[in-house]
Amino acid sequence: MKSRIINFLTARNSNWNLACGILILLVLVIGCSDSGDSSASSSETANKTVPPGYIGVWTGQDGSTVTFRNDWSGDYKSGGKSVSGGSFEIDETAREIRFTMLGFDAGKYKIDQAPANNKMKLDGMEYRRTGGFDTSDSDTSANAPVGEVPPEKELRPLVKDTLTNFSRGIQKKDFSDFYATVAETWQQQTTVAELNEAFSPLFKQNFNFIPESEASLKFSPKPAFDTDQSLKLFVNYSTATGRTATFRLRYIKEDAGWKLLGIELNPKTETN
């Protein structure tokens, strides 16, 4: 797989100077409006529907995994590289699937064979669907979530703790404590060092995403289970410093409680 972990604002990424990188980061995090072709492209993708044949959890012959969800979010783990809670785009003309995090390139796959009968081939390797929708029977979900979505009064303290731990990791410039609180499934896909590298631009700006209060947390659209059984939350709120922040969070049930599976700043909008 031809991929790379996000290295923006570091010496290894010569395509971006510090001033340009900080400007783009501010646009992404603080919520300023995008402009130009990138905005048009993002809007176009948000209005498209993910081809249903791709949706689900896929496992390669070497044990690597890739997940595609119907809101254009996804994960992958291949060798020492992993992305959790990123976004993807399918370029049918170039026959490529591209992953991004925080709006930056996070890796790509070459589509050798499109999904058919729960099999596909990416970068020369066969993948089989191991979770999500079985497209051979459109009325059946292979992994239908069990139970009901928790009420918002139970989700608010959970989300506030998540965002507080995330913000403290930024302020300490170390996600070790945050890493200890996330799902074991996510821990198996990434390391503290990879989290520190991915979010290092936030360290430079010392952003504070701690919610002003639990009452400030607004869920829109409503929390819901996704095809991989994760609980998906879109939350926007006022921070303790008076800014507005938007996150997409994913949780799964582990040890009789909800644990964080993925986090994304300023995700693409979604409607019910």
N, C-alpha and C positions, 0 to 999 in steps of 0.2 A: 504494500500500500504506500503510495506516495503521499506523505503527510508530514506536518511539522507542528510542534507545540507553539503556541503564540509567543512570539519574542519581540513584540513591539515595545518601543522606548528602551531598547538595549543596544549595545554596540553591535550585536549580531544582525540587527535588522538595519541595513544601510539605506533602505527605501524611505525611511521616515526620520526627519530630524526632530529634536525634542519639542520645539515650539509647535510644529504641525501635529505631533502626536498628542500633546496636551490639549490642543484645540479640539481635535476629534473626540478625545475622551470626554471633554466637557459637554460636547454635543450629545454624546451617548448617555452620560450619567445624569446630567442636570435636566435633560429633557428639552433642549433647544431644538428647533425644527431643522431637519435635514434639508439639503438643497441639491439641485442638479440631478444628474443621472442616477446617482445612488438612491435618492429618494424615490424616483420614479420606478427604479428596479424593485426596491423593497415593497412599494405599494402594489406593483404588479404581482409579485410573488404572494403577498398576503391575500390577494383577491382570487388566487388560483386554488384549486383543490388538489390535495396530494393524491396521485394515482393510487387507488385502493390496493393494487397488487403489491405495493411496497410496504404498506402499513403493517407493523408488527416487529417482533424480535427475531433476528436471524443469527445463526451460528455457522461459522465457517469450518472447513475441514481441519484447520489447525487450532480450533478452539476460540478464535477471535469472534467477537460479537458486534452487531450493529443493530440499532433500533431506530425505526422511523415512526413518527406519530402523525395524526391527522391535523395537527396545528403547526406543522413544519418545524417541530423540535425533534431532536434526536441525540443518540449517544453512539459511541463506538469504543471498542478496546481492541487493539491489535499490537501484539508485541509489547513494547514499553510505552506505546502511545495510547492516550485515551482522552475522550471528551465526554462530559456528562452534562446534560441540560443545554446543549448547544442548538444551533439552528442549521438547517440544511436546505439546499436547493437542488433540483433535478434539471439538468440541462440536456434535453433530449436530442438537441442538434449535435452537441459535442459529446454526447453519451457519457456524461460525468455527473457525479453527485458530489457537491461541495459542502463542507461543514464550516461554520463560522462560530466564534464566540466573541461577545462584545463588539460585533461588527467586523472582526478581523478573521482572515483565513486561518482555519484550524485543521485543514487536511481535505483530501478528496479521494474518491474511488472512480475507477474507469468501469463503465457498465459494459461488460462483454456479452451478457445475456440478461434481458429484462426478466422480471419475475413471471413464472408460469408454473402452475401445479406446485406451489409452495417451494420452488427452487429458483435460484438465480446465480449468476456468475459475476463477481466483481474482482477486478485486478487479477484475472486468471484463476480465481479460486471459487469453488462452488459453495454457496450458502443455502441453508435450509431454514425455513420458518419454524421456530421453536416456541413462539408465543404470539398472541394477537389474533388477527382474523385469518381463518382458513378460507381462502378465496374459492376453493372447490365447493364450498357450501356457504353461500352468502347469508344464510339465516342463522349461522352458528358462529359464536365467538369461542375460540379455543381456550381462552383464559378469562371468562367473564368474572368481574370483580364480585366478591362476596361481601354482603353487609351494606349499610347505608352510609352516605356521606355524613360526616360529623357536623353538627350544627355550628354556626359561626361563633357562638359563645364559647365553644370548646376549641375552635381553631385560632381565635385571636391570641390567647396566651402562648400557644405553640409558635405561631408566626412571629410574635413579638420577641420571643426568646431566640428564634433563629436569626432574625435581623439584628438583634443586639449582639449575639455572638459573632456574627459576620462582621459587624462594624468594629467590634473590639479587636478582631483579628487584623483589620486594616490599621487601626491605631497602634497596635503593638508590632505591626509589620511581620506578623507571624501567625499562620492559621493552624498551629498545632492544637490549641484548645478547641477551635471550631471543628477541626477534623475529627476530634474525639467524640463529637456529638452527632455526626452524620451516620447514615445507614451503613451497615457492614458491607452491603452490596456495592456502595460507592467507594468505600475504603479499598475494596478489592480491585477497583478499576483505576485508582489514582493514588498519589502519595502527597504528603504535606509539601514536599519540595515542588511538585507540579502545581499545586494550588497557589503556593507563594509566587511562583513564576507567572501563572496566568493572571493573577490579580495584582501584580507588582505595580502597575501604573496607578492604582488607587492608593498605594502606600505613599507615592510621591506627593499626592494631593491631600492625603489624610482625610478623605471623605468620611462623614459621619451619617450612617443610615439608621440610627436608632429611632424607632417611631416615637412621636410625641406622646402617644398614649395608645392603649388597646383600642379605644373608641375611634381613633383616627384611621384605623385600618379598614379599607373599603375593598370588597371582593366583587370584581366585575370582569368577565361573566361569573356566574355562580360556580363555586367549587364543584368538581365532578371527577369521576374516575375516567381514566383513559384506557386505551386498548391494551396497555401492558400492565394494567391493574394498579398503576400509581395514581395517587390522589393529586390532581392538578389544581393549583391556585394561582389566580392573577390578583395581585394586591397593589393598590396605590394608596398613598398616605402622606401626611406631613411629618417631616422628621423633627427631632428635638431642636434642630438649628433653624427650622422654618422653611426648609426646602421641600419640594415635592419629589417623591421617588416612586418608581414602579418596578415590580419584580414579578417573575414567574417562578413559583416554587413547586417542587414535586416531592411527595412523601410516600413511603411505603410502610406497611405494618411489620415491625420487628420487635421481638421481646415484649409483646402485648402493648406496644405503643407505636406512635408515628415517628419515623426517622426521616431526615432529609435525604433525598435522592439526587436533587439537582437544583441549581439556582441560576437565574439569568436576569440581568439588568435590562430594563426597557425592552421587553419582548415585543414581537409583532402583535398587533391587536387581534382580538378574536371575538366573534359574536356567537351567541347561542343559535 
